[in-house]
């Protein structure tokens, strides 16, 4: 029967069959079938999976090679030859040259029907339910506006650039879609269309907003559920995980379309901070690669020239830094760091980033020019396991024909969670830890600190937060309890595993507990004893009830404080708003053997690190750190205080604290503790600075980090 199917497939080349083939390909595990032709009955073959590759074939003259068929291509996956089931050629007209005249309208016969605006979710798609080649011979461009990272002035520049492209450079082959990230959700404003009037109207609404009641005030967007849960506001303030996760959602929505897609990302930088999850960046890149989406980031700030002494919008920062050049160097470094993530997204997905250029429409033109005529190839892979592993793909032309081929070099298989045995679950968790394609279904935030135990060893307490809404979800499904499985490992610079952790948290889901978990995060704490060096920590958390998995991967450094000669050596600074009795920490997993050396535990209570560094005005801020007096035989007096700055201006300073005793004889550590009411700070963003002065040695130490104060 398989031979009969292949024979029919080669003889019958109608678009109906191709569309039906694509429709089946979009499921994770699909049935291979023979359509009902000439009275034959449909035959289903389970356990096959269709893989789609887009391939550009260019000859020596630089022009696309046309007229190739499935028999002209050879595809191997992990070295195993695959049978090419079909090859469809996409003929794309070159982009319009830039001019002051409006481009001619595209033929209405090929324009797709208008699509309603929808709020996207992880399971939604803008491709329609058929999954076939919906847009034959069309160039698919997505204009994605990250409203969470676009101030009004930058949004206006991005809007002007998009309008300019529509008026002067849009070609008859172009189909544009508008997507935004706002209100915690990815929204599809306009599905793929060449209707300039409709696109312009949507762009105007991005700037002006909707005003349904005609009172001149834009209406507030409707409240929609997001992928971050009810209690995740603090997870979304000081990190960019939500923006990267939104990009991952956008790529997932586009995955149903087999054609090549270019996503033009408009944002004002995308800077990864200390609490950001590197696993989310990798997951976003992998999602774009699976969906054949190339990301073209555009920095909507344009060309920025910052005055070293400040501009008219703010006062001069003062200090020696503005005269030595350190202030200017810091500003340039911050600007470059905000572009690094955008550059990585472009480089890893086959796109191109546009930085420091005022004509933002050039970014859209670059995306359009990168998409030339290509082939859509499909084959049923022999690797059908949903294991999430990477499969390398190689495409060549048969009979050694000379041509330049551009295509995706491989893909990550999909992953599934089913009813495993205990052994299967353990193996699945260990395999997930080894994957290069992280699973980011649960939002995680992590903080790693360090405290010196001796001249050689350091204790590294690790705190990981996850939304309590994950457990509330399990309770709503009727579960009486849920288990959070945790597995992780610490690797050094050489990729060698230094230490690992395996833990489990069993929570009884009573109605009261579930109600509390809906508004409180779950915090997992553990610790490692390490030598000075550079490390990478990767940790997975899995809800055994729902099967959802979250991954955190981040680098941290344990410095050698014995080499500190210029400044007073100090440990990490831990900020928290809760000190809880150990027996009452019902939302905290703790590794018992770490409690004996954990400096955050004292007098039967444990300081819970904030991790996300978001604090309420109604709770006190607890600050803890250690200063090290290496050569002292008794405690030398120390003076320390905490300061808060906003826009470079000091707004609050705690009373100085003098410490004259308490030094640990082994580690030479002097503990410093503060409890600071935040009622005098208005809600907003601040820089928290800790200053430690040693009058005996004449040395000082400074530590600073951003925080957010909420009502």
C-alpha positions as CSV (number, residue, x, y, z in Angstrom):
1,X,0.0,0.0,0.0
2,X,2.9,2.3,0.7
3,X,4.2,1.9,-2.8
4,X,0.7,2.6,-4.1
5,X,0.6,5.8,-2.1
6,X,4.0,6.9,-3.3
7,X,3.0,6.3,-6.9
8,X,-0.2,8.2,-6.6
9,X,1.6,11.1,-4.8
10,X,4.1,11.4,-7.7
11,X,1.4,11.2,-10.4
12,X,-1.2,13.5,-8.8
13,X,0.2,17.0,-8.2
14,X,-2.9,19.0,-7.3
15,X,-2.8,21.7,-4.7
16,X,-5.6,19.9,-2.8
17,X,-3.3,17.0,-2.1
18,X,-0.4,19.3,-1.1
19,X,-2.7,21.3,1.2
20,X,-4.0,18.1,2.8
21,X,-0.5,16.9,3.3
22,X,0.4,20.1,5.2
23,X,-2.7,20.0,7.3
24,X,-1.6,16.6,8.6
25,X,1.9,17.7,9.1
26,X,1.1,20.3,11.8
27,X,0.2,17.7,14.4
28,X,3.1,16.4,16.6
29,X,2.4,12.8,15.5
30,X,0.3,12.5,12.4
31,X,-1.2,9.8,10.2
32,X,0.2,9.1,6.8
33,X,-2.7,8.5,4.4
34,X,-3.7,7.9,0.8
35,X,-6.6,10.1,-0.3
36,X,-9.7,8.6,-1.8
37,X,-8.9,8.5,-5.5
38,X,-10.6,6.4,-8.2
39,X,-12.7,4.6,-5.6
40,X,-9.8,3.7,-3.3
41,X,-10.3,3.8,0.4
42,X,-8.2,6.0,2.6
43,X,-5.3,4.2,4.3
44,X,-3.8,5.6,7.6
45,X,-0.3,4.9,8.8
46,X,0.3,6.0,12.4
47,X,3.6,7.1,13.9
48,X,5.0,9.3,11.1
49,X,5.9,12.9,11.3
50,X,6.3,15.4,8.4
51,X,9.3,17.7,8.5
52,X,9.2,20.8,6.3
53,X,12.4,22.5,5.0
54,X,12.6,25.8,3.0
55,X,15.6,25.7,0.7
56,X,17.0,28.5,-1.5
57,X,18.8,27.2,-4.5
58,X,21.0,29.7,-6.3
59,X,23.2,29.1,-9.4
60,X,26.6,30.5,-10.3
61,X,24.9,33.6,-11.8
62,X,23.3,34.4,-8.4
63,X,19.8,33.7,-9.7
64,X,17.4,31.1,-8.3
65,X,17.3,27.8,-10.1
66,X,13.7,26.9,-11.1
67,X,12.1,23.8,-12.3
68,X,13.5,21.3,-9.7
69,X,11.3,18.5,-8.5
70,X,11.4,16.2,-5.4
71,X,13.6,13.8,-7.3
72,X,16.3,16.4,-7.7
73,X,16.9,16.8,-3.9
74,X,18.7,14.5,-1.5
75,X,17.9,14.9,2.2
76,X,19.6,13.2,5.1
77,X,18.7,13.5,8.8
78,X,21.4,12.5,11.3
79,X,23.1,10.8,8.4
80,X,20.1,8.7,7.5
81,X,18.6,9.2,4.0
82,X,15.0,10.5,3.9
83,X,12.5,10.2,1.1
84,X,11.5,13.6,-0.3
85,X,7.7,13.6,-0.5
86,X,7.2,16.9,-2.3
87,X,8.9,20.0,-3.5
88,X,6.9,23.3,-4.1
89,X,8.6,26.3,-5.6
90,X,7.8,29.7,-4.2
91,X,8.3,32.5,-6.8
92,X,8.9,35.8,-5.1
93,X,9.1,39.1,-7.0
94,X,12.0,41.3,-5.9
95,X,11.2,44.1,-3.4
96,X,10.2,47.5,-4.8
97,X,13.0,50.0,-5.1
98,X,12.7,52.8,-2.7
99,X,11.0,55.8,-4.2
100,X,8.8,58.7,-3.3
101,X,5.9,57.2,-5.2
102,X,3.4,54.8,-3.8
103,X,3.9,51.2,-4.8
104,X,1.2,49.7,-7.0
105,X,-1.5,47.7,-5.3
106,X,-1.2,43.9,-5.4
107,X,-3.6,41.9,-7.5
108,X,-6.7,41.4,-5.4
109,X,-7.3,37.9,-6.6
110,X,-4.4,36.6,-4.6
111,X,-5.0,38.6,-1.5
112,X,-6.0,36.6,1.6
113,X,-9.3,37.3,3.2
114,X,-9.3,39.7,6.1
115,X,-8.8,38.0,9.5
116,X,-10.3,39.2,12.8
117,X,-8.0,40.6,15.5
118,X,-7.3,37.9,18.1
119,X,-5.5,37.6,21.4
120,X,-3.0,34.9,21.0
121,X,-2.2,32.1,23.4
122,X,0.3,29.2,23.3
123,X,-2.3,27.1,21.4
124,X,-3.6,29.7,19.0
125,X,-2.5,30.2,15.4
126,X,-3.0,32.9,12.8
127,X,-2.4,30.4,10.0
128,X,-5.9,29.0,9.9
129,X,-6.9,25.4,10.5
130,X,-6.0,24.0,7.1
131,X,-2.2,24.3,7.6
132,X,-1.6,24.1,3.9
133,X,0.4,26.4,1.5
134,X,-2.0,29.2,2.1
135,X,0.2,31.9,0.6
136,X,1.6,30.7,-2.6
137,X,4.4,32.9,-4.1
138,X,4.0,35.5,-1.4
139,X,6.6,37.1,0.9
140,X,5.5,36.9,4.5
141,X,6.6,39.7,6.7
142,X,5.6,40.2,10.4
143,X,5.9,43.6,12.0
144,X,6.1,42.9,15.7
145,X,5.9,45.9,18.1
146,X,7.1,45.2,21.7
147,X,5.0,47.8,23.4
148,X,6.6,46.8,26.8
149,X,9.9,48.1,25.4
150,X,8.8,51.0,23.2
151,X,8.5,54.5,24.8
152,X,6.1,56.9,23.0
153,X,8.8,58.6,21.0
154,X,10.3,55.3,19.8
155,X,6.9,53.9,19.0
156,X,6.2,56.9,16.8
157,X,9.5,56.3,14.9
158,X,8.6,52.7,14.5
159,X,5.1,53.5,13.3
160,X,6.5,56.1,10.8
161,X,9.0,53.5,9.5
162,X,6.3,51.0,8.9
163,X,4.1,53.5,7.2
164,X,7.0,54.6,5.0
165,X,7.5,51.0,3.9
166,X,3.9,50.6,3.1
167,X,3.8,53.7,0.9
168,X,7.1,53.4,-0.9
169,X,8.6,49.9,-0.8
170,X,5.9,47.3,-0.4
171,X,6.0,45.0,-3.4
172,X,3.1,43.0,-5.0
173,X,4.5,39.8,-3.4
174,X,4.5,41.2,0.1
175,X,2.0,40.2,2.7
176,X,2.3,41.9,6.1
177,X,1.0,40.9,9.5
178,X,1.0,43.2,12.6
179,X,1.6,41.7,16.0
180,X,2.1,43.4,19.4
181,X,3.1,42.4,22.9
182,X,1.0,44.4,25.3
183,X,-0.9,43.8,28.5
184,X,1.0,40.6,29.1
185,X,-0.2,38.9,25.9
186,X,0.7,38.6,22.2
187,X,-1.9,40.1,20.0
188,X,-2.4,39.7,16.3
189,X,-3.7,43.1,15.1
190,X,-3.8,42.2,11.4
191,X,-3.3,38.8,9.8
192,X,-1.3,38.5,6.6
193,X,-2.7,40.9,4.0
194,X,-1.6,43.4,1.3
195,X,-4.4,45.9,2.1
196,X,-2.5,49.1,2.8
197,X,-5.5,50.9,4.1
198,X,-6.2,48.2,6.7
199,X,-2.6,48.1,7.8
200,X,-2.3,51.9,8.1
201,X,-5.4,52.0,10.2
202,X,-4.0,49.4,12.6
203,X,-0.7,51.3,12.8
204,X,-2.6,54.5,13.7
205,X,-4.3,52.6,16.5
206,X,-1.0,51.5,17.9
207,X,0.0,55.2,18.4
208,X,-3.4,56.8,19.1
209,X,-5.1,53.9,20.8
210,X,-8.7,52.8,20.6
211,X,-11.4,55.4,21.5
212,X,-14.7,53.5,21.3
213,X,-16.7,56.1,23.3
214,X,-15.4,59.1,21.4
215,X,-14.3,61.0,24.5
216,X,-10.8,61.6,23.2
217,X,-9.3,59.2,25.7
218,X,-8.0,55.8,24.5
219,X,-9.9,53.0,26.1
220,X,-7.9,50.6,28.3
221,X,-7.2,47.2,26.8
222,X,-9.4,44.4,27.9
223,X,-8.0,42.2,30.7
224,X,-6.8,39.0,29.3
225,X,-5.1,36.0,30.8
226,X,-1.4,35.6,30.2
227,X,1.0,32.7,30.2
228,X,2.6,34.1,33.4
229,X,-0.2,33.3,35.9
230,X,-2.0,35.4,38.5
231,X,0.9,36.2,40.8
232,X,3.6,36.8,38.2
233,X,3.8,40.6,38.3
234,X,7.0,40.5,40.2
235,X,8.5,38.1,37.7
236,X,7.9,40.6,34.9
237,X,9.3,43.8,36.2
238,X,13.1,43.6,36.4
239,X,13.7,40.9,33.7
240,X,13.1,40.4,30.0
241,X,11.9,36.8,30.2
242,X,8.3,37.9,29.5
243,X,9.4,39.7,26.3
244,X,11.4,36.7,25.1
245,X,8.6,34.3,26.0
246,X,6.2,36.5,24.0
247,X,8.6,36.3,21.0
248,X,8.5,32.5,21.5
249,X,4.7,32.6,21.4
250,X,4.8,34.7,18.2
251,X,7.1,32.2,16.5
252,X,4.8,29.3,17.7
253,X,1.8,31.0,16.1
254,X,3.7,31.2,12.8
255,X,4.8,27.6,12.9
256,X,1.7,26.3,11.2
257,X,2.7,28.1,8.0
258,X,5.4,26.1,6.1
259,X,6.7,29.1,4.1
260,X,9.6,31.3,5.2
261,X,8.7,34.1,7.5
262,X,10.6,37.2,8.5
263,X,9.7,38.8,11.9
264,X,10.8,42.5,12.2
265,X,11.1,43.2,15.9
266,X,10.7,46.8,17.0
267,X,11.9,47.6,20.5
268,X,14.1,49.9,22.4
269,X,16.8,47.4,23.3
270,X,16.4,44.1,25.1
271,X,18.8,43.9,28.0
272,X,19.4,40.7,30.0
273,X,19.8,41.5,33.7
274,X,21.2,39.4,36.4
275,X,17.9,37.7,37.2
276,X,17.1,36.8,33.6
277,X,16.9,33.3,32.4
278,X,19.3,32.3,29.6
279,X,17.3,29.2,29.0
280,X,14.4,31.4,27.8
281,X,16.6,33.1,25.2
282,X,17.6,29.7,23.9
283,X,14.0,28.5,23.9
284,X,12.9,31.5,21.9
285,X,15.7,31.0,19.3
286,X,14.8,27.3,19.0
287,X,11.1,28.1,18.5
288,X,11.9,30.5,15.7
289,X,14.1,27.9,14.0
290,X,11.4,25.3,14.2
291,X,8.9,27.7,12.7
292,X,11.2,28.9,9.8
293,X,11.1,32.4,11.3
294,X,14.1,34.8,10.9
295,X,14.1,37.6,13.4
296,X,15.2,41.1,12.2
297,X,15.5,43.3,15.3
298,X,15.3,47.1,14.9
299,X,16.4,49.4,17.7
300,X,13.7,52.0,17.6
301,X,15.9,54.5,19.4
302,X,17.8,55.2,16.2
303,X,21.2,56.9,16.4
304,X,21.7,58.0,20.0
305,X,24.3,60.6,21.0
306,X,24.4,61.1,24.7
307,X,26.1,64.2,26.2
308,X,28.7,63.3,28.8
309,X,27.4,66.0,31.2
310,X,23.8,65.2,30.6
311,X,21.2,66.9,28.4
312,X,18.4,69.4,29.1
313,X,16.0,66.7,30.4
314,X,18.0,66.1,33.6
315,X,20.5,67.7,35.8
316,X,24.2,66.9,35.5
317,X,25.1,63.7,37.4
318,X,28.1,65.3,39.1
319,X,31.1,63.6,40.5
320,X,34.5,62.9,38.9
321,X,33.2,60.3,36.5
322,X,31.9,63.0,34.1
323,X,35.4,64.5,33.8
324,X,37.4,61.3,33.6
325,X,35.3,59.8,30.8
326,X,34.0,57.0,33.1
327,X,30.4,58.4,32.9
328,X,30.4,58.3,29.1
329,X,32.0,54.9,29.0
330,X,29.2,53.6,31.3
331,X,26.5,55.0,29.1
332,X,28.0,53.5,26.0
333,X,28.4,50.1,27.7
334,X,24.7,50.1,28.9
335,X,23.5,51.0,25.3
336,X,25.6,48.2,23.8
337,X,24.4,45.6,26.4
338,X,20.8,46.5,25.6
339,X,21.6,45.5,21.9
340,X,23.5,42.3,22.6
341,X,20.3,40.2,23.1
342,X,18.8,41.6,19.9
343,X,22.0,40.8,18.0
344,X,22.0,37.2,19.3
345,X,18.4,36.7,18.2
346,X,19.2,37.9,14.7
347,X,22.4,35.9,14.4
348,X,21.0,32.7,15.7
349,X,17.8,32.8,13.5
350,X,19.3,33.9,10.2
351,X,18.1,37.5,10.5
352,X,20.0,40.8,10.6
353,X,19.9,43.5,13.3
354,X,19.6,47.2,12.6
355,X,21.2,49.4,15.2
356,X,22.1,53.1,15.4
357,X,20.3,54.0,12.2
358,X,17.5,56.6,12.0
359,X,15.7,55.3,9.0
360,X,14.0,52.3,10.7
361,X,12.2,51.3,7.4
362,X,15.6,50.0,6.3
363,X,15.1,47.1,8.8
364,X,11.9,46.1,7.0
365,X,13.5,46.4,3.6
366,X,16.4,44.2,4.8
367,X,14.0,41.6,5.9
368,X,12.2,41.7,2.5
369,X,15.4,41.6,0.5
370,X,16.6,38.6,2.4
371,X,13.6,36.5,1.2
372,X,14.1,35.4,-2.4
373,X,12.5,32.6,-4.4
374,X,12.8,29.2,-2.6
375,X,11.6,25.6,-2.5
376,X,9.4,24.1,0.2
377,X,10.5,20.5,0.7
378,X,8.7,17.9,2.9
379,X,9.7,14.5,4.1
380,X,8.4,12.0,6.6
381,X,11.3,11.6,9.1
382,X,12.3,8.2,10.3
383,X,13.0,9.7,13.7
384,X,9.5,9.9,15.2
385,X,10.3,10.0,18.9
386,X,9.0,13.1,20.7
387,X,12.2,13.4,22.8
388,X,13.2,17.0,22.2
389,X,16.6,16.0,20.7
390,X,18.4,17.9,18.0
391,X,18.4,16.4,14.5
392,X,20.9,17.5,11.9
393,X,19.6,18.0,8.4
394,X,21.6,18.1,5.2
395,X,20.2,19.0,1.8
396,X,22.0,18.5,-1.5
397,X,21.2,18.2,-5.2
398,X,21.2,14.8,-6.9
399,X,23.9,14.0,-9.4
400,X,26.3,16.6,-8.0
401,X,24.7,19.6,-9.6
402,X,26.6,22.8,-8.7
403,X,24.5,25.3,-6.7
404,X,24.5,27.2,-3.5
405,X,21.9,25.9,-1.0
406,X,20.6,27.8,2.0
407,X,18.4,26.0,4.5
408,X,17.9,25.2,8.1
409,X,20.7,22.9,9.3
410,X,18.6,21.0,11.8
411,X,15.7,21.1,14.2
412,X,14.7,20.1,17.7
413,X,12.0,17.5,17.9
414,X,8.9,18.2,19.9
415,X,8.5,17.0,23.5
416,X,5.5,15.3,25.2
417,X,4.6,14.4,28.7
418,X,2.4,11.3,29.2
419,X,1.5,8.9,31.9
420,X,5.0,7.6,32.7
421,X,6.0,5.1,35.4
422,X,8.3,6.4,38.1
423,X,11.3,5.2,36.3
424,X,10.1,6.8,33.1
425,X,9.5,10.1,34.8
426,X,13.0,10.1,36.4
427,X,14.6,9.3,33.0
428,X,12.5,12.0,31.3
429,X,13.6,14.6,33.8
430,X,17.3,13.6,33.5
431,X,17.0,13.7,29.7
432,X,15.3,17.1,29.8
433,X,18.3,18.3,31.8
434,X,20.7,17.2,29.1
435,X,18.7,18.8,26.2
436,X,20.1,21.9,24.4
437,X,16.5,22.9,23.8
438,X,15.2,24.1,27.2
439,X,11.6,23.7,28.2
440,X,10.2,27.0,29.6
441,X,6.6,26.2,30.4
442,X,6.9,27.4,34.0
443,X,8.5,30.8,34.7
444,X,11.5,30.6,37.0
445,X,13.7,33.3,38.6
446,X,16.9,32.5,40.3
447,X,19.5,34.1,42.6
448,X,22.9,32.7,43.5
449,X,25.0,34.3,46.3
450,X,28.3,33.5,47.8
451,X,29.8,33.6,51.4
452,X,33.3,32.7,52.3
453,X,33.7,29.6,54.6
454,X,37.5,29.5,54.7
455,X,40.3,30.8,52.6
456,X,39.5,28.2,49.9
457,X,35.8,27.4,50.1
458,X,32.7,29.4,49.6
459,X,29.1,28.5,50.4
460,X,26.7,29.4,47.5
461,X,23.0,29.5,48.5
462,X,20.7,29.3,45.6
463,X,17.1,30.5,45.6
464,X,14.6,29.8,42.8
465,X,11.1,31.2,42.6
466,X,8.2,29.8,40.6
467,X,4.6,31.0,40.4
468,X,2.3,29.5,42.9
469,X,-0.4,29.6,40.3
470,X,1.1,26.5,38.8
471,X,0.1,24.5,41.9
472,X,-3.3,26.3,42.0
473,X,-3.8,25.0,38.5
474,X,-3.2,21.4,39.7
475,X,-5.7,21.9,42.5
476,X,-8.4,23.2,40.1
477,X,-7.9,19.9,38.2
478,X,-9.0,18.0,41.3
479,X,-5.6,16.9,42.5
480,X,-5.3,16.4,46.3
481,X,-1.6,17.1,46.3
482,X,1.1,17.8,43.7
483,X,4.8,17.1,43.5
484,X,7.4,19.5,42.3
485,X,10.4,17.5,41.0
486,X,13.7,19.5,40.9
487,X,16.9,18.5,39.2
488,X,20.0,20.6,38.5
489,X,23.7,20.7,38.0
490,X,26.6,23.1,38.4
491,X,29.2,23.1,35.7
492,X,32.6,24.9,35.5
493,X,34.2,26.7,32.6
494,X,35.2,23.4,31.0
495,X,31.7,22.0,31.0
496,X,32.5,19.5,33.8
497,X,29.7,18.8,36.3
498,X,31.0,19.9,39.7
499,X,27.9,19.3,41.8
500,X,24.3,18.4,41.2
501,X,21.0,18.5,43.1
502,X,17.9,16.3,43.1
503,X,14.9,17.3,45.2
504,X,11.2,16.9,45.5
505,X,8.4,18.9,47.1
506,X,5.1,17.3,48.0
507,X,2.4,19.8,48.7
508,X,-1.1,19.0,49.9
509,X,-3.6,21.1,48.0
510,X,-6.3,22.0,50.4
511,X,-8.7,24.8,49.4
512,X,-6.9,27.2,51.8
513,X,-3.4,26.3,50.6
514,X,-4.5,26.6,46.9
515,X,-5.9,30.0,47.6
516,X,-2.7,31.2,49.2
517,X,-0.6,29.7,46.4
518,X,-2.6,31.7,43.9
519,X,-1.0,34.9,45.3
520,X,2.3,33.7,46.6
521,X,5.3,32.3,44.7
522,X,6.9,29.0,45.6
523,X,10.5,29.4,46.6
524,X,13.1,26.6,46.5
525,X,16.4,26.9,48.3
526,X,19.5,24.8,48.2
527,X,23.2,25.4,48.5
528,X,26.6,24.3,47.2
529,X,30.2,24.4,48.5
530,X,32.4,25.6,45.7
531,X,35.9,26.9,45.0
532,X,36.4,30.4,43.4
533,X,35.6,30.3,39.6
534,X,33.1,30.7,36.9
535,X,30.1,28.4,36.9
536,X,26.8,27.7,35.1
537,X,23.8,26.5,37.0
538,X,21.0,24.7,35.1
539,X,17.9,23.7,37.1
540,X,14.6,22.1,36.0
541,X,11.3,22.2,38.0
542,X,8.5,19.9,36.9
543,X,4.9,19.8,38.2
544,X,4.2,16.1,38.3
545,X,0.5,16.7,38.2
546,X,0.3,18.9,35.1
547,X,3.5,17.8,33.4
548,X,4.7,21.4,32.9
549,X,8.4,21.9,33.1
550,X,10.4,25.1,33.7
551,X,14.2,25.6,33.1
552,X,16.5,28.1,34.5
553,X,20.1,28.4,33.2
554,X,22.4,31.2,34.3
555,X,26.1,31.9,34.8
556,X,27.5,33.1,38.1
557,X,30.9,33.9,39.5
558,X,32.5,33.0,42.8
559,X,35.3,35.5,43.2
560,X,38.5,34.9,45.1
561,X,38.2,37.4,47.9
562,X,41.7,36.6,49.1
563,X,43.1,38.5,46.1
564,X,41.1,41.6,46.9
565,X,43.7,44.2,47.9
566,X,42.2,47.6,47.0
567,X,38.8,47.3,48.6
568,X,37.3,45.7,51.7
569,X,36.3,42.2,50.8
570,X,32.5,41.6,51.1
571,X,30.1,38.8,50.2
572,X,27.0,39.0,48.1
573,X,24.3,41.3,49.4
574,X,21.0,39.6,50.0
575,X,17.8,41.6,49.9
576,X,14.6,40.2,51.2
577,X,11.2,41.1,52.7
578,X,10.6,38.0,54.8
579,X,12.2,36.3,57.7
580,X,10.3,33.1,58.5
581,X,10.7,30.4,61.1
582,X,12.2,27.3,59.5
583,X,9.2,25.1,60.6
584,X,6.7,27.5,59.0
585,X,8.3,27.9,55.6
586,X,5.6,25.8,54.0
587,X,6.4,27.1,50.5
588,X,10.1,26.5,50.7
589,X,12.1,23.5,49.8
590,X,15.3,23.4,51.8
591,X,18.3,21.1,51.6
592,X,18.9,20.0,55.2
593,X,22.6,19.5,55.0
594,X,23.0,23.1,53.8
595,X,21.2,24.7,56.8
596,X,24.3,24.2,59.0
597,X,26.5,26.5,57.0
598,X,23.9,28.8,55.4
599,X,24.5,32.3,56.9
600,X,20.9,33.3,55.9
601,X,19.7,31.1,58.8
602,X,20.1,32.5,62.3
603,X,18.1,32.2,65.5
604,X,15.8,29.6,64.0
605,X,14.7,31.9,61.2
606,X,15.7,32.1,57.6
607,X,15.9,35.2,55.4
608,X,14.2,34.5,52.1
609,X,16.0,36.3,49.2
610,X,13.7,38.3,47.1
611,X,15.2,37.0,43.8
612,X,13.0,39.3,41.7
613,X,13.9,42.3,43.9
614,X,10.4,43.7,44.0
615,X,9.3,45.0,47.4
616,X,6.1,46.3,48.9
617,X,6.0,49.6,50.8
618,X,4.0,47.8,53.5
619,X,6.9,45.4,54.4
620,X,10.4,46.1,55.7
621,X,13.4,45.5,53.6
622,X,16.0,43.2,55.2
623,X,19.6,43.5,54.0
624,X,22.3,40.9,54.9
625,X,26.0,40.7,53.9
626,X,29.3,39.8,55.4
627,X,32.6,41.7,55.5
628,X,35.9,39.8,55.8
629,X,38.8,41.0,57.9
630,X,41.4,38.5,56.8
631,X,44.3,39.6,59.0
632,X,42.4,40.6,62.1
633,X,42.5,38.6,65.3
634,X,39.5,40.4,66.7
635,X,36.7,42.3,65.2
636,X,37.8,45.6,63.8
637,X,35.1,48.3,63.9
638,X,33.0,48.7,60.7
639,X,30.5,51.3,59.7
640,X,27.8,50.6,57.1
641,X,24.7,52.1,55.7
642,X,22.2,51.7,52.9
643,X,21.3,54.4,50.3
644,X,18.6,54.6,47.7
645,X,19.0,56.6,44.5
646,X,16.4,57.5,41.8
647,X,17.6,58.9,38.5
648,X,21.0,59.4,40.1
649,X,19.6,61.5,43.0
650,X,19.9,60.2,46.6
651,X,16.4,59.9,48.1
652,X,16.8,57.9,51.3
653,X,19.7,56.8,53.5
654,X,19.5,54.5,56.5
655,X,21.2,55.5,59.8
656,X,24.8,54.3,59.9
657,X,25.3,51.0,61.8
658,X,28.5,50.5,63.7
659,X,29.7,46.8,64.2
660,X,32.3,46.0,66.8
661,X,31.9,42.3,67.4
662,X,30.7,39.1,65.8
663,X,33.7,38.0,63.7
664,X,33.8,34.3,62.8
665,X,37.2,32.9,63.8
666,X,37.4,30.6,60.8
667,X,36.2,32.7,57.9
668,X,37.0,36.1,59.4
669,X,33.4,37.1,58.5
670,X,31.7,40.0,60.2
671,X,27.9,39.8,59.6
672,X,26.0,43.1,58.7
673,X,22.2,43.2,59.0
674,X,19.8,46.0,58.3
675,X,16.0,46.4,58.6
676,X,14.7,49.4,56.6
677,X,11.1,50.6,56.4
678,X,10.1,51.5,52.9
679,X,7.2,53.7,53.7
680,X,9.2,56.8,52.9
681,X,9.8,55.6,49.3
682,X,7.2,56.3,46.6
683,X,6.4,53.4,44.3
684,X,9.0,53.3,41.5
685,X,12.4,52.1,40.4
686,X,15.5,52.7,42.6
687,X,19.1,51.8,42.9
688,X,19.9,50.3,46.3
689,X,23.5,50.9,47.4
690,X,25.3,49.3,50.4
691,X,28.4,51.1,51.7
692,X,30.9,49.5,54.2
693,X,33.7,51.4,55.7
694,X,36.7,50.0,57.7
695,X,38.4,52.8,59.6
696,X,41.2,50.6,60.7
697,X,42.5,49.6,57.3
698,X,41.1,52.7,55.5
699,X,39.3,50.5,53.0
700,X,35.7,50.6,51.8
701,X,33.4,48.5,49.7
702,X,30.3,49.4,47.6
703,X,27.5,47.3,46.2
704,X,24.6,48.5,44.1
705,X,21.6,46.9,42.3
706,X,18.2,48.0,40.9
707,X,15.0,47.3,42.9
708,X,11.4,48.2,42.4
709,X,9.0,49.4,45.1
710,X,5.3,48.7,44.6
711,X,2.3,50.0,46.7
